[in-house]
């Protein structure tokens, strides 16, 4: 089963995106801020990342930049 990380500080959006992803057969993890997203990325293997641009602690651009240093993981930026 493919695994997706959804990083967004809006809990309602995260729940909606997770529901759609699960219906499409993804196993889903979520993160509520940029630092949590990086911690999840470091601890687990993902097939795709949905990444909000505006998040607390680290914004989506900073998270993307750090991930790109070590990975070519597909990232979809959401705003």
Backbone as XML, in Angstrom:
<?xml version="1.0"?>
<chain id="A" units="angstrom">
  <residue number="1" name="UNK">
    <atom name="N" x="0.848" y="-1.178" z="0.000"/>
    <atom name="CA" x="0.000" y="0.000" z="0.000"/>
    <atom name="C" x="0.894" y="1.241" z="0.000"/>
  </residue>
  <residue number="2" name="UNK">
    <atom name="N" x="0.663" y="2.180" z="-0.927"/>
    <atom name="CA" x="1.482" y="3.396" z="-0.952"/>
    <atom name="C" x="1.219" y="4.250" z="0.292"/>
  </residue>
  <residue number="3" name="UNK">
    <atom name="N" x="2.255" y="4.971" z="0.697"/>
    <atom name="CA" x="2.174" y="5.754" z="1.926"/>
    <atom name="C" x="2.328" y="7.243" z="1.622"/>
  </residue>
  <residue number="4" name="UNK">
    <atom name="N" x="1.430" y="8.064" z="2.212"/>
    <atom name="CA" x="1.410" y="9.500" z="1.978"/>
    <atom name="C" x="1.547" y="10.248" z="3.301"/>
  </residue>
  <residue number="5" name="UNK">
    <atom name="N" x="2.305" y="11.347" z="3.261"/>
    <atom name="CA" x="2.371" y="12.269" z="4.388"/>
    <atom name="C" x="1.649" y="13.544" z="3.985"/>
  </residue>
  <residue number="6" name="UNK">
    <atom name="N" x="0.708" y="13.971" z="4.817"/>
    <atom name="CA" x="0.002" y="15.225" z="4.596"/>
    <atom name="C" x="0.439" y="16.187" z="5.689"/>
  </residue>
  <residue number="7" name="UNK">
    <atom name="N" x="1.036" y="17.305" z="5.292"/>
    <atom name="CA" x="1.513" y="18.308" z="6.252"/>
    <atom name="C" x="0.728" y="19.596" z="6.047"/>
  </residue>
  <residue number="8" name="UNK">
    <atom name="N" x="-0.123" y="19.912" z="7.020"/>
    <atom name="CA" x="-0.946" y="21.116" z="6.949"/>
    <atom name="C" x="-1.354" y="21.477" z="8.367"/>
  </residue>
  <residue number="9" name="UNK">
    <atom name="N" x="-1.341" y="22.764" z="8.700"/>
    <atom name="CA" x="-1.714" y="23.187" z="10.043"/>
    <atom name="C" x="-3.216" y="23.329" z="10.226"/>
  </residue>
  <residue number="10" name="UNK">
    <atom name="N" x="-3.981" y="23.245" z="9.153"/>
    <atom name="CA" x="-5.441" y="23.321" z="9.243"/>
    <atom name="C" x="-5.978" y="21.897" z="9.379"/>
  </residue>
  <residue number="11" name="UNK">
    <atom name="N" x="-6.452" y="21.578" z="10.570"/>
    <atom name="CA" x="-6.891" y="20.217" z="10.867"/>
    <atom name="C" x="-8.048" y="19.758" z="9.976"/>
  </residue>
  <residue number="12" name="UNK">
    <atom name="N" x="-8.943" y="20.658" z="9.661"/>
    <atom name="CA" x="-10.095" y="20.303" z="8.820"/>
    <atom name="C" x="-9.633" y="19.919" z="7.407"/>
  </residue>
  <residue number="13" name="UNK">
    <atom name="N" x="-8.730" y="20.686" z="6.841"/>
    <atom name="CA" x="-8.198" y="20.368" z="5.512"/>
    <atom name="C" x="-7.459" y="19.042" z="5.545"/>
  </residue>
  <residue number="14" name="UNK">
    <atom name="N" x="-6.672" y="18.839" z="6.588"/>
    <atom name="CA" x="-5.922" y="17.585" z="6.724"/>
    <atom name="C" x="-6.859" y="16.387" z="6.745"/>
  </residue>
  <residue number="15" name="UNK">
    <atom name="N" x="-7.949" y="16.479" z="7.504"/>
    <atom name="CA" x="-8.903" y="15.372" z="7.586"/>
    <atom name="C" x="-9.549" y="15.086" z="6.231"/>
  </residue>
  <residue number="16" name="UNK">
    <atom name="N" x="-9.926" y="16.133" z="5.509"/>
    <atom name="CA" x="-10.553" y="15.951" z="4.195"/>
    <atom name="C" x="-9.574" y="15.299" z="3.220"/>
  </residue>
  <residue number="17" name="UNK">
    <atom name="N" x="-8.345" y="15.811" z="3.168"/>
    <atom name="CA" x="-7.348" y="15.243" z="2.261"/>
    <atom name="C" x="-7.045" y="13.787" z="2.626"/>
  </residue>
  <residue number="18" name="UNK">
    <atom name="N" x="-6.956" y="13.500" z="3.911"/>
    <atom name="CA" x="-6.685" y="12.129" z="4.357"/>
    <atom name="C" x="-7.811" y="11.183" z="3.953"/>
  </residue>
  <residue number="19" name="UNK">
    <atom name="N" x="-9.057" y="11.630" z="4.064"/>
    <atom name="CA" x="-10.190" y="10.794" z="3.660"/>
    <atom name="C" x="-10.108" y="10.439" z="2.176"/>
  </residue>
  <residue number="20" name="UNK">
    <atom name="N" x="-9.835" y="11.436" z="1.343"/>
    <atom name="CA" x="-9.721" y="11.175" z="-0.094"/>
    <atom name="C" x="-8.549" y="10.229" z="-0.392"/>
  </residue>
  <residue number="21" name="UNK">
    <atom name="N" x="-7.422" y="10.469" z="0.257"/>
    <atom name="CA" x="-6.244" y="9.629" z="0.015"/>
    <atom name="C" x="-6.499" y="8.181" z="0.439"/>
  </residue>
  <residue number="22" name="UNK">
    <atom name="N" x="-7.142" y="7.997" z="1.578"/>
    <atom name="CA" x="-7.437" y="6.643" z="2.047"/>
    <atom name="C" x="-8.390" y="5.923" z="1.098"/>
  </residue>
  <residue number="23" name="UNK">
    <atom name="N" x="-9.355" y="6.669" z="0.554"/>
    <atom name="CA" x="-10.273" y="6.077" z="-0.426"/>
    <atom name="C" x="-9.539" y="5.613" z="-1.675"/>
  </residue>
  <residue number="24" name="UNK">
    <atom name="N" x="-8.438" y="6.275" z="-1.988"/>
    <atom name="CA" x="-7.645" y="5.915" z="-3.162"/>
    <atom name="C" x="-6.588" y="4.858" z="-2.849"/>
  </residue>
  <residue number="25" name="UNK">
    <atom name="N" x="-6.574" y="4.365" z="-1.622"/>
    <atom name="CA" x="-5.696" y="3.257" z="-1.266"/>
    <atom name="C" x="-4.394" y="3.642" z="-0.588"/>
  </residue>
  <residue number="26" name="UNK">
    <atom name="N" x="-4.252" y="4.879" z="-0.149"/>
    <atom name="CA" x="-3.041" y="5.304" z="0.543"/>
    <atom name="C" x="-3.146" y="5.058" z="2.036"/>
  </residue>
  <residue number="27" name="UNK">
    <atom name="N" x="-2.024" y="4.715" z="2.623"/>
    <atom name="CA" x="-1.879" y="4.765" z="4.071"/>
    <atom name="C" x="-1.418" y="6.193" z="4.363"/>
  </residue>
  <residue number="28" name="UNK">
    <atom name="N" x="-2.025" y="6.870" z="5.326"/>
    <atom name="CA" x="-1.793" y="8.303" z="5.523"/>
    <atom name="C" x="-1.257" y="8.605" z="6.918"/>
  </residue>
  <residue number="29" name="UNK">
    <atom name="N" x="-0.204" y="9.419" z="6.953"/>
    <atom name="CA" x="0.269" y="10.042" z="8.182"/>
    <atom name="C" x="0.068" y="11.542" z="8.020"/>
  </residue>
  <residue number="30" name="UNK">
    <atom name="N" x="-0.079" y="12.242" z="9.140"/>
    <atom name="CA" x="-0.274" y="13.684" z="9.078"/>
    <atom name="C" x="0.705" y="14.397" z="9.997"/>
  </residue>
  <residue number="31" name="UNK">
    <atom name="N" x="0.961" y="15.659" z="9.656"/>
    <atom name="CA" x="1.810" y="16.525" z="10.472"/>
    <atom name="C" x="1.183" y="17.911" z="10.485"/>
  </residue>
  <residue number="32" name="UNK">
    <atom name="N" x="1.184" y="18.570" z="11.645"/>
    <atom name="CA" x="0.526" y="19.853" z="11.794"/>
    <atom name="C" x="1.428" y="21.064" z="11.653"/>
  </residue>
  <residue number="33" name="UNK">
    <atom name="N" x="2.728" y="20.851" z="11.469"/>
    <atom name="CA" x="3.646" y="21.960" z="11.248"/>
    <atom name="C" x="4.891" y="21.447" z="10.528"/>
  </residue>
  <residue number="34" name="UNK">
    <atom name="N" x="5.737" y="22.362" z="10.110"/>
    <atom name="CA" x="6.900" y="21.997" z="9.316"/>
    <atom name="C" x="7.888" y="21.095" z="10.038"/>
  </residue>
  <residue number="35" name="UNK">
    <atom name="N" x="8.122" y="21.364" z="11.324"/>
    <atom name="CA" x="9.061" y="20.524" z="12.073"/>
    <atom name="C" x="8.528" y="19.110" z="12.232"/>
  </residue>
  <residue number="36" name="UNK">
    <atom name="N" x="7.232" y="18.972" z="12.478"/>
    <atom name="CA" x="6.622" y="17.640" z="12.594"/>
    <atom name="C" x="6.695" y="16.897" z="11.261"/>
  </residue>
  <residue number="37" name="UNK">
    <atom name="N" x="6.537" y="17.629" z="10.158"/>
    <atom name="CA" x="6.638" y="17.009" z="8.834"/>
    <atom name="C" x="8.046" y="16.466" z="8.599"/>
  </residue>
  <residue number="38" name="UNK">
    <atom name="N" x="9.062" y="17.247" z="8.957"/>
    <atom name="CA" x="10.439" y="16.780" z="8.791"/>
    <atom name="C" x="10.745" y="15.593" z="9.691"/>
  </residue>
  <residue number="39" name="UNK">
    <atom name="N" x="10.211" y="15.608" z="10.907"/>
    <atom name="CA" x="10.419" y="14.474" z="11.817"/>
    <atom name="C" x="9.776" y="13.207" z="11.257"/>
  </residue>
  <residue number="40" name="UNK">
    <atom name="N" x="8.552" y="13.333" z="10.733"/>
    <atom name="CA" x="7.873" y="12.169" z="10.147"/>
    <atom name="C" x="8.630" y="11.664" z="8.932"/>
  </residue>
  <residue number="41" name="UNK">
    <atom name="N" x="9.099" y="12.591" z="8.087"/>
    <atom name="CA" x="9.862" y="12.211" z="6.897"/>
    <atom name="C" x="11.136" y="11.463" z="7.282"/>
  </residue>
  <residue number="42" name="UNK">
    <atom name="N" x="11.790" y="11.912" z="8.348"/>
    <atom name="CA" x="13.029" y="11.255" z="8.787"/>
    <atom name="C" x="12.779" y="9.877" z="9.377"/>
  </residue>
  <residue number="43" name="UNK">
    <atom name="N" x="11.619" y="9.694" z="9.995"/>
    <atom name="CA" x="11.328" y="8.444" z="10.692"/>
    <atom name="C" x="10.678" y="7.376" z="9.817"/>
  </residue>
  <residue number="44" name="UNK">
    <atom name="N" x="10.059" y="7.792" z="8.696"/>
    <atom name="CA" x="9.294" y="6.859" z="7.875"/>
    <atom name="C" x="9.627" y="7.035" z="6.399"/>
  </residue>
  <residue number="45" name="UNK">
    <atom name="N" x="9.198" y="6.081" z="5.623"/>
    <atom name="CA" x="9.359" y="6.141" z="4.178"/>
    <atom name="C" x="8.007" y="6.462" z="3.548"/>
  </residue>
  <residue number="46" name="UNK">
    <atom name="N" x="7.981" y="7.459" z="2.669"/>
    <atom name="CA" x="6.743" y="7.873" z="2.006"/>
    <atom name="C" x="6.885" y="7.808" z="0.500"/>
  </residue>
  <residue number="47" name="UNK">
    <atom name="N" x="5.744" y="7.643" z="-0.164"/>
    <atom name="CA" x="5.710" y="7.645" z="-1.621"/>
    <atom name="C" x="5.374" y="9.017" z="-2.176"/>
  </residue>
  <residue number="48" name="UNK">
    <atom name="N" x="4.729" y="9.859" z="-1.374"/>
    <atom name="CA" x="4.336" y="11.201" z="-1.803"/>
    <atom name="C" x="4.076" y="12.067" z="-0.570"/>
  </residue>
  <residue number="49" name="UNK">
    <atom name="N" x="4.258" y="13.369" z="-0.739"/>
    <atom name="CA" x="4.017" y="14.333" z="0.328"/>
    <atom name="C" x="3.119" y="15.444" z="-0.181"/>
  </residue>
  <residue number="50" name="UNK">
    <atom name="N" x="2.015" y="15.692" z="0.534"/>
    <atom name="CA" x="1.193" y="16.877" z="0.286"/>
    <atom name="C" x="1.622" y="17.892" z="1.332"/>
  </residue>
  <residue number="51" name="UNK">
    <atom name="N" x="2.108" y="19.046" z="0.887"/>
    <atom name="CA" x="2.780" y="19.991" z="1.773"/>
    <atom name="C" x="2.176" y="21.381" z="1.655"/>
  </residue>
  <residue number="52" name="UNK">
    <atom name="N" x="1.612" y="21.869" z="2.757"/>
    <atom name="CA" x="1.059" y="23.220" z="2.806"/>
    <atom name="C" x="2.196" y="24.236" z="2.776"/>
  </residue>
  <residue number="53" name="UNK">
    <atom name="N" x="1.967" y="25.350" z="2.132"/>
    <atom name="CA" x="2.983" y="26.405" z="2.049"/>
    <atom name="C" x="3.096" y="27.150" z="3.378"/>
  </residue>
  <residue number="54" name="UNK">
    <atom name="N" x="1.958" y="27.570" z="3.937"/>
    <atom name="CA" x="1.952" y="28.391" z="5.152"/>
    <atom name="C" x="1.703" y="27.510" z="6.379"/>
  </residue>
  <residue number="55" name="UNK">
    <atom name="N" x="2.775" y="27.235" z="7.136"/>
    <atom name="CA" x="2.674" y="26.431" z="8.355"/>
    <atom name="C" x="3.527" y="27.062" z="9.445"/>
  </residue>
  <residue number="56" name="UNK">
    <atom name="N" x="3.189" y="26.777" z="10.716"/>
    <atom name="CA" x="4.031" y="27.278" z="11.803"/>
    <atom name="C" x="5.348" y="26.511" z="11.899"/>
  </residue>
  <residue number="57" name="UNK">
    <atom name="N" x="6.270" y="27.103" z="12.598"/>
    <atom name="CA" x="7.602" y="26.571" z="12.898"/>
    <atom name="C" x="8.499" y="26.566" z="11.671"/>
  </residue>
  <residue number="58" name="UNK">
    <atom name="N" x="8.111" y="25.902" z="10.594"/>
    <atom name="CA" x="8.818" y="25.936" z="9.309"/>
    <atom name="C" x="7.770" y="25.939" z="8.219"/>
  </residue>
  <residue number="59" name="UNK">
    <atom name="N" x="7.912" y="26.837" z="7.260"/>
    <atom name="CA" x="6.927" y="26.857" z="6.180"/>
    <atom name="C" x="7.218" y="25.743" z="5.172"/>
  </residue>
  <residue number="60" name="UNK">
    <atom name="N" x="6.293" y="25.551" z="4.266"/>
    <atom name="CA" x="6.415" y="24.470" z="3.294"/>
    <atom name="C" x="7.627" y="24.590" z="2.399"/>
  </residue>
  <residue number="61" name="UNK">
    <atom name="N" x="8.022" y="25.819" z="2.054"/>
    <atom name="CA" x="9.199" y="25.994" z="1.205"/>
    <atom name="C" x="10.469" y="25.533" z="1.922"/>
  </residue>
  <residue number="62" name="UNK">
    <atom name="N" x="10.589" y="25.846" z="3.213"/>
    <atom name="CA" x="11.752" y="25.413" z="3.989"/>
    <atom name="C" x="11.783" y="23.893" z="4.133"/>
  </residue>
  <residue number="63" name="UNK">
    <atom name="N" x="10.614" y="23.301" z="4.369"/>
    <atom name="CA" x="10.522" y="21.844" z="4.483"/>
    <atom name="C" x="10.914" y="21.198" z="3.160"/>
  </residue>
  <residue number="64" name="UNK">
    <atom name="N" x="10.375" y="21.709" z="2.069"/>
    <atom name="CA" x="10.688" y="21.176" z="0.749"/>
    <atom name="C" x="12.190" y="21.254" z="0.469"/>
  </residue>
  <residue number="65" name="UNK">
    <atom name="N" x="12.785" y="22.381" z="0.781"/>
    <atom name="CA" x="14.223" y="22.580" z="0.546"/>
    <atom name="C" x="15.050" y="21.553" z="1.324"/>
  </residue>
  <residue number="66" name="UNK">
    <atom name="N" x="14.682" y="21.312" z="2.580"/>
    <atom name="CA" x="15.420" y="20.326" z="3.383"/>
    <atom name="C" x="15.245" y="18.914" z="2.840"/>
  </residue>
  <residue number="67" name="UNK">
    <atom name="N" x="14.031" y="18.566" z="2.452"/>
    <atom name="CA" x="13.787" y="17.226" z="1.909"/>
    <atom name="C" x="14.552" y="17.032" z="0.604"/>
  </residue>
  <residue number="68" name="UNK">
    <atom name="N" x="14.593" y="18.053" z="-0.235"/>
    <atom name="CA" x="15.264" y="17.966" z="-1.531"/>
    <atom name="C" x="16.777" y="17.769" z="-1.401"/>
  </residue>
  <residue number="69" name="UNK">
    <atom name="N" x="17.355" y="18.065" z="-0.261"/>
    <atom name="CA" x="18.783" y="17.848" z="-0.063"/>
    <atom name="C" x="19.136" y="16.365" z="-0.095"/>
  </residue>
  <residue number="70" name="UNK">
    <atom name="N" x="18.150" y="15.508" z="0.258"/>
    <atom name="CA" x="18.427" y="14.075" z="0.369"/>
    <atom name="C" x="17.462" y="13.172" z="-0.373"/>
  </residue>
  <residue number="71" name="UNK">
    <atom name="N" x="16.451" y="13.733" z="-1.014"/>
    <atom name="CA" x="15.407" y="12.883" z="-1.571"/>
    <atom name="C" x="14.753" y="13.513" z="-2.798"/>
  </residue>
  <residue number="72" name="UNK">
    <atom name="N" x="14.291" y="12.658" z="-3.686"/>
    <atom name="CA" x="13.494" y="13.086" z="-4.844"/>
    <atom name="C" x="12.034" y="12.716" z="-4.668"/>
  </residue>
  <residue number="73" name="UNK">
    <atom name="N" x="11.597" y="12.604" z="-3.421"/>
    <atom name="CA" x="10.208" y="12.278" z="-3.105"/>
    <atom name="C" x="9.267" y="13.232" z="-3.840"/>
  </residue>
  <residue number="74" name="UNK">
    <atom name="N" x="8.235" y="12.726" z="-4.510"/>
    <atom name="CA" x="7.253" y="13.629" z="-5.117"/>
    <atom name="C" x="6.568" y="14.477" z="-4.047"/>
  </residue>
  <residue number="75" name="UNK">
    <atom name="N" x="6.566" y="15.789" z="-4.266"/>
    <atom name="CA" x="5.955" y="16.724" z="-3.326"/>
    <atom name="C" x="4.936" y="17.565" z="-4.080"/>
  </residue>
  <residue number="76" name="UNK">
    <atom name="N" x="3.726" y="17.610" z="-3.554"/>
    <atom name="CA" x="2.685" y="18.489" z="-4.105"/>
    <atom name="C" x="2.479" y="19.599" z="-3.087"/>
  </residue>
  <residue number="77" name="UNK">
    <atom name="N" x="2.758" y="20.827" z="-3.492"/>
    <atom name="CA" x="2.571" y="21.981" z="-2.617"/>
    <atom name="C" x="1.098" y="22.386" z="-2.684"/>
  </residue>
  <residue number="78" name="UNK">
    <atom name="N" x="0.508" y="22.623" z="-1.510"/>
    <atom name="CA" x="-0.891" y="23.053" z="-1.448"/>
    <atom name="C" x="-0.959" y="24.400" z="-0.731"/>
  </residue>
  <residue number="79" name="UNK">
    <atom name="N" x="-1.895" y="25.235" z="-1.190"/>
    <atom name="CA" x="-2.022" y="26.559" z="-0.576"/>
    <atom name="C" x="-3.466" y="26.806" z="-0.186"/>
  </residue>
</chain>
